[in-house]
Amino acid sequence: MDDRKKLLLIGATTGYQTHAFADAAERLGFDLVLATDRCHVLDDPWGDRALALRFEDPALAARAIAASLKVDGIVAVGEQPAYIAALAAEKLGISYNSPASVLACRNKFLARERFRAAKMLVPDFQRVTLGQGPLAAAERASYPCVLKPLGLSASRGVIRADNPAEFIAAFRRIEALLNTPDILRLNQEHNQFIQVEDFIAGREFALEGILTDGRLRVLAIFDKPDPLDGPYFEETIYVTPSRENAETQCGIIRATESAIRALGLTHGPIHAEMRVNRRGVWMLEVAARPIGGLCARVLPGLEELILSHAAGEDVTAFPMPEVAAAAVMMIPIPREGVYIAATGVEEARAVSGIEEVIITAKQGQKLIPLPEGNSYLGFIFARGESPEVVERALRDSHRHLEFELATSLPVV
């Protein structure tokens, strides 16, 4: 009798993490089935066909999962997959976050309302419909402020404005982004709104953790050493362990726990983002998913932990490898263009402390930087004896890299 646990991984076609989870499942002796938004399986690392889902219709996708599969647990990679996973888990009777809690995570307005109700530090905020236009809202706003779509992640569409003219320009730019085909096809009501909130000064951090019955196990706190003051908010470097003092780190953990309770999250991985200043910790968001893309490599064993947790195993004492310091750089896209080639990669890899340089851009791929874009040129990973050493290694490595981009011509 086969008593191997069977798990479902829901992820986007273009996600970086599916192979990492597949390898981890094989090491653990789990059977892993992929459900994705692609129409045809082009790459089948599990030796079995993936379940094709319509991500733009989460209820339909959840019904398809419940009708097709019997699994012991569900893991989701990405915002939309997390909501589909919550709906499917509810139908299958599997431990997971409630659909309402995942919806609150995905909607910046709902999250802010819940944080405010929980008496957390929250900036003044308002929600403006695209149909209202920017003029009246620009007059009401306090400056500096930040405009952001309600449902996009990784700082996509987030723009700072310091005056009414910048506000109107930012609004129009986000409006155009929300009317692009890849966003329109999701048919999400919250993409008819733009959130406007006061700019929060301070240093930015991230926390990676996992929830069991609402209890948080902290896996890492990341410093983001680059200033993120706008006008765009492209994240580049994550460093762990944090160099902040114990009081600040405890404050980050307490604020994350408060945010988790406010959102109603109970089960599975979480990735939280926050800012810290003299007034305390300001929660930006908590996502009901693990850290995105290849960045998970900075935490060895993360996929094994998440899969074991989804399978119902006790991960209270699940070992995570001890590392003195680790860091990742998400290589920013310098300008819009068509990717041709990268040079200096071997020199970048040869820098002391560098573990790997991975260029994920493909020849001929059109690259769009933030705030409209949602990808990077690649990733640089470093390990060393201290946070300072690994941060310096990343910056030294990045200086060796040069990227050839051809000018992309507009479609007429």
Order of alpha helices (4+ residues) and beta strands (2+ residues): beta-alpha-beta-beta-alpha-beta-alpha-alpha-alpha-beta-alpha-beta-beta-alpha-alpha-beta-beta-beta-beta-alpha-beta-beta-alpha-beta-beta-alpha-beta-beta-beta-alpha-beta
